[in-house]
């Protein structure tokens, strides 16, 4: 399909990868992993031809059709949803419908009717060449699976939410029949049903895929090879198999290198001691006798020391095994009061309507302290709305929400747009920190989330999506929450950060309500209940 040879790319002064080479075969499904900032998105954009590389080559076949889905569309895009998702089909369909309307309302001469009929026939031919009604059926199928079927094709993209724009971009590229599809975090903002549909689509497609994703289960289901971007080595390594097989190989490789490093360090220590002892022995013999025989023996001993010293030098210069290095991970410790048998939340006949349409009706539930709940449901079922009602960002149309007095609630919203853009991280935390930590303490606190101490003065608008996700996480952890409410917390986090969060939540003793489509993350949380929202009702399932 295509070859990447000795690729080198800088981002500013940062070297992302050097001498990176790999081949992608036709029909392969390649996952791309690495921590935030390692260059995953840059690699996709480079292959897509959107940015230039600094050295090396990318050899794509002539005429190869490439589809690229970025993480976000520009919010001011004024195109219509239909024209954006399927431009050729919608333009042809619009011309055909306009021609049909003109022909139907024509009352002029027969020659004019003939001209309109010819115009209509040409429009029909154009519609059929764009795929016709089969293309229309496929369009509606993809739109439905992406959770956009409730939207009019005449809606402007600028009026859609960030998640809706992302799903529209994904629908657009899936309808293009491109030979190479480059997907950057495609599972963000999709519900479980849509993710499973996308998994099936990718597995059954003959196209070649390169996928950046933090969803380990999704990578397991779709990928046949993993490319790992290592920022410490500025390298790209290839591993056959899915994500789990990559992790097994990676962990085994690390164990092997650690063992080799330990054995070599012991050998270096032994050789160093031997060289020193032999040199000392030769020196003592040389200085303590005038006997020619013994002085000759001492020279042989000195030669032996030099040979061992040369062997030691060879190991240090040419055969040295480097100690495995790790990127600094987030250091999280989430405290919370255990409320083992105490009901801390009651929903009593809650109904909520938006634009006179009910999201749910007469929903009742009780949350016992220290319980862990996964809130599940399709896109549009009201999951985020219910969380906002619980934290009083919204007011129910009817019913009552009772929260135990004195409970400290921490809410991690899905939408990063809730962050103020024009202030620094330091100013943001000073505005939300009830304890009024000192500047030094706040900078140390942010360092736990992989922000340097100078990063604290960055404007929030300058942060990447991954950094904004970590900032929201940090703002949620600055207090010790008794009730932790998280809406898609793994969106835009890299896999090492997700694993750090999983480890922290394993020791959390408070109460938790989580919306997540990440199946590995959901399993790690070890939920006691699943609250399922469907058809305006809430059902509870014990796990």
C-alpha positions as CSV (number, residue, x, y, z in Angstrom):
1,X,0.0,0.0,0.0
2,X,2.6,2.6,1.1
3,X,6.0,2.9,2.6
4,X,7.5,5.3,5.2
5,X,11.3,5.5,5.1
6,X,13.6,7.3,7.5
7,X,11.0,9.8,8.5
8,X,12.0,12.7,10.6
9,X,9.6,15.3,12.0
10,X,10.0,18.2,14.5
11,X,7.3,20.0,16.3
12,X,8.9,23.3,17.0
13,X,12.2,22.4,18.6
14,X,10.9,19.0,19.8
15,X,12.0,15.9,17.8
16,X,9.0,13.7,17.5
17,X,10.5,10.8,15.5
18,X,13.8,10.1,13.8
19,X,14.7,7.5,11.1
20,X,11.2,6.1,11.4
21,X,10.5,3.4,8.8
22,X,7.5,1.1,8.3
23,X,5.4,-0.4,5.6
24,X,1.6,-0.6,5.6
25,X,0.0,-3.3,3.4
26,X,-3.3,-3.1,1.6
27,X,-6.2,-4.0,3.9
28,X,-4.2,-3.7,7.1
29,X,-5.8,-2.2,10.2
30,X,-3.0,-0.4,12.1
31,X,-3.4,1.1,15.6
32,X,-1.2,4.0,16.7
33,X,-0.4,4.4,20.4
34,X,1.8,6.6,22.5
35,X,1.5,9.2,25.2
36,X,0.0,12.7,24.6
37,X,2.5,14.8,22.7
38,X,4.4,11.9,21.1
39,X,3.2,12.9,17.6
40,X,0.3,10.5,16.8
41,X,-1.9,13.2,15.2
42,X,1.2,14.7,13.5
43,X,1.9,11.4,12.0
44,X,-1.6,11.0,10.6
45,X,-1.6,14.6,9.2
46,X,1.8,14.0,7.6
47,X,0.6,10.9,5.8
48,X,-2.6,12.7,4.8
49,X,-0.4,15.4,3.2
50,X,-1.6,18.2,5.4
51,X,1.8,19.0,6.8
52,X,5.3,18.5,5.5
53,X,7.9,16.2,7.1
54,X,11.5,17.4,7.7
55,X,13.4,14.4,6.3
56,X,12.8,11.0,4.8
57,X,10.0,10.0,2.5
58,X,6.4,8.7,2.4
59,X,5.7,6.8,-0.8
60,X,1.9,6.7,-1.6
61,X,0.6,5.1,-4.8
62,X,-0.5,7.5,-7.5
63,X,-4.2,8.2,-7.3
64,X,-4.6,6.7,-3.9
65,X,-7.8,8.0,-2.3
66,X,-7.3,9.1,1.4
67,X,-9.9,9.9,4.0
68,X,-8.9,11.7,7.2
69,X,-11.0,12.3,10.3
70,X,-9.5,14.9,12.7
71,X,-10.4,15.0,16.4
72,X,-12.4,18.2,15.9
73,X,-14.0,20.3,13.2
74,X,-13.8,24.1,13.2
75,X,-16.8,25.5,15.2
76,X,-17.5,28.2,12.6
77,X,-18.0,25.8,9.6
78,X,-21.1,27.1,7.9
79,X,-21.8,24.1,5.6
80,X,-25.0,22.1,5.7
81,X,-24.8,18.8,7.4
82,X,-25.9,16.9,4.3
83,X,-23.6,18.8,2.0
84,X,-20.7,18.1,4.4
85,X,-21.3,14.4,4.9
86,X,-22.2,13.4,1.3
87,X,-21.6,16.4,-1.0
88,X,-21.8,14.6,-4.4
89,X,-25.0,12.8,-3.5
90,X,-26.7,15.8,-1.9
91,X,-25.9,18.1,-4.8
92,X,-27.1,15.5,-7.3
93,X,-30.3,14.8,-5.2
94,X,-31.0,18.6,-4.9
95,X,-30.7,19.1,-8.7
96,X,-33.0,16.2,-9.4
97,X,-35.6,17.4,-6.9
98,X,-35.4,21.0,-8.3
99,X,-35.8,19.7,-11.9
100,X,-38.7,17.6,-10.9
101,X,-40.4,20.5,-9.2
102,X,-39.9,22.7,-12.2
103,X,-41.3,20.1,-14.5
104,X,-44.3,19.5,-12.3
105,X,-45.2,23.2,-12.2
106,X,-44.5,23.9,-15.8
107,X,-47.5,25.3,-17.8
108,X,-45.6,26.7,-20.8
109,X,-45.2,25.6,-24.4
110,X,-44.4,22.1,-25.4
111,X,-40.8,23.1,-26.4
112,X,-40.2,24.4,-22.9
113,X,-41.6,21.2,-21.4
114,X,-39.1,19.3,-23.6
115,X,-36.2,21.4,-22.3
116,X,-37.3,20.8,-18.7
117,X,-37.7,17.1,-19.3
118,X,-34.2,17.0,-20.8
119,X,-32.9,18.9,-17.7
120,X,-34.7,16.4,-15.4
121,X,-33.3,13.4,-17.3
122,X,-29.8,14.8,-17.0
123,X,-30.3,15.4,-13.3
124,X,-31.6,11.8,-12.8
125,X,-28.5,10.5,-14.6
126,X,-26.3,12.6,-12.3
127,X,-28.2,11.3,-9.3
128,X,-27.7,7.7,-10.4
129,X,-24.0,8.2,-11.1
130,X,-23.7,9.6,-7.5
131,X,-25.1,6.3,-6.2
132,X,-28.8,6.9,-6.5
133,X,-31.2,5.5,-4.0
134,X,-28.6,2.9,-2.8
135,X,-26.3,5.8,-1.8
136,X,-29.3,7.4,-0.1
137,X,-30.0,4.3,1.9
138,X,-26.4,4.0,2.8
139,X,-26.3,7.6,3.9
140,X,-29.2,7.2,6.2
141,X,-27.8,3.9,7.6
142,X,-24.4,5.6,8.5
143,X,-26.1,8.7,9.8
144,X,-28.3,6.5,12.1
145,X,-25.4,4.5,13.4
146,X,-23.4,7.7,14.1
147,X,-26.4,9.0,16.2
148,X,-27.2,11.9,13.8
149,X,-30.5,10.6,12.4
150,X,-32.5,13.0,14.6
151,X,-30.8,16.0,12.9
152,X,-32.0,17.7,9.7
153,X,-29.6,17.5,6.7
154,X,-30.2,21.2,6.4
155,X,-28.6,22.0,9.8
156,X,-25.5,24.1,9.7
157,X,-22.4,22.5,11.1
158,X,-21.7,25.6,13.2
159,X,-25.0,24.9,15.2
160,X,-23.9,21.3,16.1
161,X,-22.2,20.3,19.3
162,X,-18.5,19.3,19.3
163,X,-19.5,15.7,19.6
164,X,-22.1,16.0,16.7
165,X,-19.5,17.6,14.5
166,X,-17.0,14.8,15.2
167,X,-19.6,12.1,14.4
168,X,-20.5,14.0,11.2
169,X,-16.8,14.0,10.1
170,X,-16.6,10.2,10.8
171,X,-19.8,9.6,8.8
172,X,-18.4,11.7,5.9
173,X,-15.2,9.7,5.6
174,X,-16.9,6.3,5.9
175,X,-19.2,7.3,3.0
176,X,-16.2,8.3,0.8
177,X,-15.1,4.7,-0.1
178,X,-11.5,5.8,0.4
179,X,-8.8,3.2,0.0
180,X,-6.8,4.6,3.0
181,X,-8.7,5.9,6.1
182,X,-6.9,7.8,8.8
183,X,-9.0,8.1,12.0
184,X,-7.9,10.2,15.0
185,X,-9.7,9.2,18.2
186,X,-12.8,8.0,16.3
187,X,-14.6,6.6,19.4
188,X,-14.7,9.9,21.3
189,X,-18.4,11.0,21.6
190,X,-19.8,7.7,20.3
191,X,-22.0,5.5,22.4
192,X,-21.4,1.8,22.8
193,X,-23.8,0.8,20.1
194,X,-22.1,3.1,17.6
195,X,-18.6,1.9,18.6
196,X,-19.6,-1.7,18.1
197,X,-21.0,-0.8,14.7
198,X,-17.8,1.0,13.8
199,X,-15.8,-2.1,14.9
200,X,-17.8,-4.3,12.6
201,X,-17.4,-1.8,9.7
202,X,-13.6,-1.6,10.1
203,X,-13.2,-5.4,10.4
204,X,-15.4,-6.1,7.3
205,X,-14.0,-3.3,5.2
206,X,-11.4,-4.0,2.5
207,X,-9.9,-0.5,3.0
208,X,-6.7,0.2,4.9
209,X,-7.0,1.9,8.3
210,X,-4.6,3.8,10.5
211,X,-6.3,4.5,13.8
212,X,-5.2,6.7,16.7
213,X,-7.1,5.6,19.8
214,X,-6.9,5.4,23.6
215,X,-9.7,2.8,23.6
216,X,-7.8,-0.5,24.3
217,X,-10.9,-2.7,23.7
218,X,-11.6,-1.0,20.4
219,X,-7.9,-1.5,19.3
220,X,-8.2,-5.1,20.3
221,X,-11.3,-5.6,18.2
222,X,-10.1,-3.8,15.1
223,X,-6.3,-3.7,14.7
224,X,-3.9,-6.3,13.2
225,X,-0.8,-4.3,14.0
226,X,0.3,-1.6,16.5
227,X,2.7,1.3,15.9
228,X,4.1,2.6,19.1
229,X,5.5,6.2,19.2
230,X,8.2,6.4,21.9
231,X,9.0,10.1,22.8
232,X,12.0,9.1,24.8
233,X,13.7,7.4,21.9
234,X,12.0,9.6,19.2
235,X,11.1,6.3,17.4
236,X,8.3,4.4,15.9
237,X,8.2,0.6,16.6
238,X,5.9,-1.9,14.9
239,X,4.3,-4.8,16.7
240,X,2.2,-7.5,15.0
241,X,-1.2,-8.3,16.5
242,X,-3.8,-6.3,18.4
243,X,-3.3,-4.1,21.5
244,X,-3.3,-6.9,24.0
245,X,-0.7,-8.8,22.0
246,X,1.4,-5.6,21.7
247,X,1.2,-5.2,25.5
248,X,2.3,-8.8,26.1
249,X,5.2,-8.4,23.7
250,X,6.1,-5.0,25.1
251,X,6.1,-6.2,28.7
252,X,8.1,-9.3,27.9
253,X,10.6,-7.2,26.0
254,X,11.0,-4.9,29.0
255,X,11.5,-7.8,31.4
256,X,14.2,-9.2,29.0
257,X,16.0,-5.8,28.7
258,X,15.8,-5.3,32.5
259,X,17.3,-8.7,33.0
260,X,20.1,-8.1,30.4
261,X,20.8,-4.7,32.0
262,X,21.1,-6.2,35.5
263,X,23.3,-9.1,34.3
264,X,25.5,-6.6,32.4
265,X,25.8,-4.3,35.4
266,X,27.0,-7.3,37.5
267,X,29.5,-8.2,34.8
268,X,30.8,-4.6,34.6
269,X,31.1,-4.5,38.3
270,X,33.0,-7.8,38.3
271,X,35.3,-6.8,35.5
272,X,36.0,-3.4,37.1
273,X,36.9,-5.2,40.4
274,X,39.1,-7.7,38.5
275,X,40.9,-5.1,36.6
276,X,41.6,-3.1,39.8
277,X,42.8,-6.2,41.7
278,X,45.0,-7.5,38.9
279,X,46.5,-4.0,38.4
280,X,47.2,-3.7,42.2
281,X,48.7,-7.2,42.2
282,X,51.0,-6.4,39.3
283,X,52.0,-3.1,40.8
284,X,52.9,-4.8,44.2
285,X,55.0,-7.5,42.5
286,X,56.8,-4.9,40.3
287,X,57.6,-2.7,43.3
288,X,58.6,-5.4,45.7
289,X,61.2,-7.4,43.8
290,X,64.2,-7.2,41.6
291,X,63.9,-10.8,40.5
292,X,63.7,-10.8,36.7
293,X,61.5,-13.9,36.7
294,X,59.0,-12.3,39.1
295,X,59.1,-9.0,37.3
296,X,58.3,-10.9,34.0
297,X,55.4,-12.6,35.7
298,X,54.1,-9.1,36.9
299,X,54.2,-7.9,33.3
300,X,52.1,-10.8,32.2
301,X,49.6,-10.0,35.0
302,X,49.5,-6.4,33.8
303,X,48.8,-7.6,30.3
304,X,46.0,-9.7,31.6
305,X,44.6,-6.6,33.3
306,X,44.8,-4.6,30.1
307,X,42.9,-7.4,28.2
308,X,40.1,-7.3,30.8
309,X,40.1,-3.5,30.7
310,X,39.8,-3.6,26.9
311,X,36.9,-6.0,27.3
312,X,35.3,-3.6,29.8
313,X,35.7,-0.7,27.4
314,X,34.1,-2.7,24.6
315,X,31.1,-3.4,26.7
316,X,30.8,0.2,27.8
317,X,31.2,1.7,24.3
318,X,29.7,-0.9,21.9
319,X,27.7,-3.5,23.8
320,X,26.1,-1.5,26.6
321,X,22.5,-2.3,27.5
322,X,20.7,0.9,28.4
323,X,18.5,0.9,31.5
324,X,14.8,0.9,30.4
325,X,13.3,4.4,30.8
326,X,9.8,5.3,31.7
327,X,7.9,8.5,31.1
328,X,6.8,10.1,34.3
329,X,3.2,9.1,35.0
330,X,0.5,10.9,36.8
331,X,0.5,10.4,40.6
332,X,-3.1,10.3,41.6
333,X,-4.5,9.6,45.0
334,X,-8.3,10.2,45.3
335,X,-9.6,10.3,48.8
336,X,-13.2,10.2,49.9
337,X,-15.3,9.4,52.9
338,X,-16.8,5.9,52.9
339,X,-20.6,6.1,53.3
340,X,-21.2,2.4,53.3
341,X,-24.9,2.1,54.2
342,X,-26.1,5.6,54.1
343,X,-28.4,6.7,51.2
344,X,-26.6,9.9,49.8
345,X,-28.8,10.5,46.7
346,X,-32.4,10.1,45.9
347,X,-34.2,10.7,42.6
348,X,-38.0,11.0,43.2
349,X,-40.1,10.9,40.1
350,X,-37.7,13.1,38.0
351,X,-38.9,14.3,34.6
352,X,-37.1,16.6,32.3
353,X,-38.2,18.1,29.0
354,X,-36.2,20.1,26.5
355,X,-38.1,22.1,23.9
356,X,-41.3,20.4,25.0
357,X,-39.7,16.9,24.3
358,X,-39.3,14.7,27.4
359,X,-35.7,13.3,27.8
360,X,-37.1,11.1,30.6
361,X,-40.2,10.8,32.7
362,X,-40.8,9.8,36.4
363,X,-37.3,8.5,37.0
364,X,-36.7,7.3,40.5
365,X,-33.5,5.8,42.0
366,X,-31.5,5.7,45.3
367,X,-27.8,5.7,45.6
368,X,-26.3,4.1,48.7
369,X,-22.9,5.4,49.9
370,X,-19.7,3.8,48.5
371,X,-21.6,2.3,45.6
372,X,-20.1,2.4,42.1
373,X,-22.5,3.0,39.3
374,X,-22.1,3.0,35.5
375,X,-24.7,5.2,33.8
376,X,-25.4,3.7,30.3
377,X,-27.5,4.4,27.3
378,X,-27.4,5.5,23.7
379,X,-26.4,9.0,22.5
380,X,-29.3,11.3,23.2
381,X,-30.8,9.1,26.0
382,X,-30.1,11.8,28.6
383,X,-27.0,10.5,30.4
384,X,-25.3,13.9,30.6
385,X,-28.6,15.6,31.3
386,X,-29.2,13.4,34.3
387,X,-25.7,14.1,35.7
388,X,-26.3,17.9,35.2
389,X,-29.6,17.6,37.1
390,X,-27.8,15.8,40.0
391,X,-25.2,18.5,40.3
392,X,-27.9,21.2,39.9
393,X,-26.6,22.6,36.6
394,X,-30.1,22.0,35.3
395,X,-33.5,22.0,37.1
396,X,-35.9,19.1,36.6
397,X,-39.3,19.8,35.0
398,X,-40.9,17.9,37.8
399,X,-39.8,15.7,40.7
400,X,-37.2,16.2,43.3
401,X,-33.5,15.4,43.8
402,X,-32.4,14.9,47.4
403,X,-28.6,14.9,48.2
404,X,-27.4,14.1,51.7
405,X,-26.3,17.2,53.6
406,X,-22.6,17.8,53.8
407,X,-21.7,15.7,50.8
408,X,-18.8,17.0,48.8
409,X,-19.6,16.5,45.1
410,X,-17.0,16.5,42.4
411,X,-18.3,16.7,38.8
412,X,-16.1,16.0,35.8
413,X,-18.0,17.2,32.7
414,X,-17.6,15.7,29.2
415,X,-17.4,19.1,27.5
416,X,-14.1,20.9,27.7
417,X,-15.9,24.0,26.5
418,X,-16.9,24.6,30.1
419,X,-13.3,25.7,30.8
420,X,-12.7,29.5,30.7
421,X,-10.3,30.1,27.8
422,X,-8.7,33.5,28.5
423,X,-7.2,32.9,32.0
424,X,-4.2,30.9,33.1
425,X,-4.4,27.5,34.8
426,X,-3.1,29.2,38.0
427,X,-5.9,31.8,37.9
428,X,-8.5,29.1,37.2
429,X,-7.4,27.0,40.2
430,X,-7.3,30.1,42.5
431,X,-10.9,30.7,41.5
432,X,-12.1,27.2,42.4
433,X,-9.8,26.2,45.3
434,X,-11.7,26.6,48.6
435,X,-8.6,26.0,50.6
436,X,-6.7,28.8,48.8
437,X,-3.5,26.9,48.3
438,X,-0.3,28.9,47.9
439,X,1.1,29.5,44.4
440,X,3.9,27.1,45.2
441,X,1.5,24.4,46.4
442,X,-0.7,24.8,43.3
443,X,2.3,24.4,41.0
444,X,3.4,21.3,42.8
445,X,-0.2,19.9,42.6
446,X,-0.3,20.5,38.9
447,X,3.0,18.8,38.5
448,X,1.3,15.6,39.6
449,X,-0.8,15.8,36.4
450,X,2.3,16.1,34.2
451,X,2.3,19.9,34.0
452,X,5.6,21.6,34.5
453,X,5.7,24.3,37.1
454,X,5.9,27.0,34.4
455,X,2.9,25.5,32.6
456,X,0.8,26.8,35.5
457,X,0.9,30.3,33.8
458,X,-0.2,29.1,30.4
459,X,-3.5,30.4,29.1
460,X,-6.1,27.6,29.0
461,X,-6.8,28.5,25.3
462,X,-3.2,27.4,24.4
463,X,-3.6,23.9,25.9
464,X,-4.1,20.7,23.8
465,X,-7.3,18.7,24.2
466,X,-5.3,16.1,26.2
467,X,-4.0,18.8,28.5
468,X,-7.5,20.3,29.0
469,X,-8.8,16.8,29.9
470,X,-6.0,16.6,32.5
471,X,-6.8,20.1,33.8
472,X,-10.5,19.1,34.3
473,X,-9.3,16.0,36.1
474,X,-7.0,18.0,38.3
475,X,-9.9,20.5,39.1
476,X,-12.0,17.5,40.2
477,X,-9.3,16.0,42.4
478,X,-8.2,19.2,44.2
479,X,-10.8,18.4,46.9
480,X,-11.6,15.0,48.5
481,X,-15.0,14.2,46.9
482,X,-17.5,12.0,48.7
483,X,-19.5,11.7,45.4
484,X,-17.4,11.5,42.2
485,X,-19.4,12.1,39.0
486,X,-17.5,11.6,35.8
487,X,-18.9,12.0,32.2
488,X,-16.7,10.2,29.7
489,X,-13.5,10.9,31.7
490,X,-11.2,9.0,29.3
491,X,-11.9,11.2,26.3
492,X,-8.7,12.8,25.0
493,X,-6.6,11.1,27.7
494,X,-3.7,8.8,26.6
495,X,-3.5,5.2,27.7
496,X,-0.8,5.7,30.4
497,X,-3.0,8.5,32.0
498,X,-6.1,6.3,31.8
499,X,-4.2,3.5,33.6
500,X,-3.1,6.0,36.3
501,X,-6.7,7.1,36.8
502,X,-7.8,3.4,37.0
503,X,-5.2,2.8,39.7
504,X,-6.3,5.8,41.7
505,X,-10.0,4.9,41.4
506,X,-9.2,1.4,42.6
507,X,-8.4,2.9,46.1
508,X,-11.2,5.4,46.1
509,X,-13.6,4.8,49.1
510,X,-16.4,7.3,48.1
511,X,-19.4,7.0,45.8
512,X,-19.1,7.1,42.1
513,X,-21.3,7.6,39.0
514,X,-19.6,7.3,35.7
515,X,-20.6,7.6,32.1
516,X,-18.0,5.8,29.9
517,X,-17.9,4.0,26.6
518,X,-14.4,2.6,27.4
519,X,-15.2,-1.1,28.2
520,X,-11.8,-1.8,29.8
521,X,-12.1,1.3,32.0
522,X,-15.7,0.3,33.0
523,X,-14.4,-3.2,34.1
524,X,-11.5,-1.6,36.1
525,X,-14.0,0.5,38.0
526,X,-15.7,-2.7,39.2
527,X,-19.2,-1.3,39.3
528,X,-21.9,-2.5,41.7
529,X,-24.8,-1.4,39.5
530,X,-25.5,-0.3,35.9
531,X,-28.2,2.4,35.5
532,X,-29.6,2.0,32.0
533,X,-31.4,5.0,30.3
534,X,-33.8,3.9,27.5
535,X,-37.1,5.2,26.2
536,X,-37.3,7.9,28.8
537,X,-37.0,5.4,31.6
538,X,-34.2,4.3,34.0
539,X,-33.6,0.6,34.8
540,X,-31.1,-0.6,37.4
541,X,-29.1,-3.8,37.0
542,X,-27.0,-5.3,39.8
543,X,-23.5,-6.5,38.6
